[in-house]
Amino acid sequence: MAKSSGLGWTTFSIDNAGGTPVDVRNDCTNLSFATPRAVQDVTGIDKSANERLLLLADGSLTGDFVFNPTGAHTVLATIPSTSVIRTVSLGVGGKSLAMEMIGTDYPLQRTNTGELTASVPFSLADGTVPTWA
């Protein structure tokens, strides 16, 4: 089994409000994403260990971006004013993950040293189970 690092992302794109993918890799400095499943505890009083059922799947992503008015900002700036579902595509190590998501905030921060950045959250939007390809 080949192991790989988190270097060399081949894809991180977010659709703009018109549905066109925009490559945001160069403006993203940090990325975290999760594809959790909810669980229901169904443990009867006759058990000494937990029993659980898998429930709904979910997906979330948070990207940390450097402000670039001609790059990622062109996609992220419309988050507060539209409810457009966007395709968010990730690719690393020959594997890819695409999810239909909604951006929920575009919180720009200017630090006392002059950095202008945003940590932008996305949530699964269309009810499709996130699946790596």
N, C-alpha and C positions, 0 to 999 in steps of 0.2 A: 504494500500500500504506500503510495507516494504521499508524503507530508508536504505542506506548503505554508508559507507565511501569509500575512495579510498585505503583502506588497504586490504591486503590479495589477491593480484592479483593471479589468478590461471594460467594465460597464458600470456606470452609475448615472442613470438618466431619469429625468422627471418630465412628464408631459407638461407643456405650457397650456394655457387656457384654451388654445385652439386644437389641442391634441397632438402637437408635434413634439417628439422627444428632444430634450435639451441635455447635452452632456455636461454634468456638473462636477465631474471628478476633480478638475483642477482647482475649484473653489471650495471643496470639502476637505476639512482638516481632520475630522474625526467622524466616525459613523458607528451607530449601534442599532441593532435590529433584533427582533424576537418574533417567534411564531409559536406562541404558547397554546395549550389546550386547557379548557376549563375541566374541572373534575367534580363529580358529585360523590359525596361519601354515602355509601349504601350499607355500611357495616351494621349487621344485626347484633343484638345483645348476646347472641350465641358465639360470637367470634372474639379472638384474642389479638387480632391484627386488623388493620384497615382493609376494607373492600371499597373499590372506587370504580366508577364508570367514566369513560372519556365523554366529554360534551363538546360544545362548540369550539372551533378553531378560531384563532385571532392572529393579527399581525400588527406590529408597530415598528416604527423606525424614527430615529432622531439623527439628524445630520447637523454638524457644526460647520458653518460656512464663513469664509472671509467675504466681506462686501465687495462685489464686483458688478458695477452697474451695467456691464455688457455681457455678463455671464449668468451665474445662478440667480442673481437678482431679477432677471427678466421673467423667471418662472415663479420665484418665491413672492414677489411683490403683489401678485394677484390673490394670494391666499386669503387676506382679510376681507376682500370684496367679492369673492366668488365662492360658490360651493361645488366647483368642478371636481369630478372624480378624475384622478390622474394615475396613469400607469407609472409606477416606480420600478425600475429595472436595475438589478445588481448582477455583476458577473465577476467571479474571481476563481482562479484555479481550475478553469475549464467548466465550472458549474454556474448556473444562472438561476435567478429567482425574480419573478415579476409579480407584483401585487397591485391591484386597483385600490388606491388609497385617497384619503382626503387629508390635506394639510390643515392643521388646526390653529396655527399661530405663526407669525413671522416677527419674533421679538428681537429687534436689533439692539445691540449693546455697544456703547462707546466707553472704553476704559480710560482711566486717568493717564495711561501711557499713549493713548491715541488709537488703539486698535478698534476697528469697527467690525463686529462679528454678529452672527445669529445662530441660535440653536433651535432648529426647526423640527417640530414633531409631526408625524404622520400616523394615521390609523387606518386599518383595513376598512374598506367601504362597501364591497359588493357581495359579500357572503360566499366568495369562492375560497376554498381552503388553500393557503399558501403552499406551493409545492416546488421543491428544487428540481431543476432539469439538468 
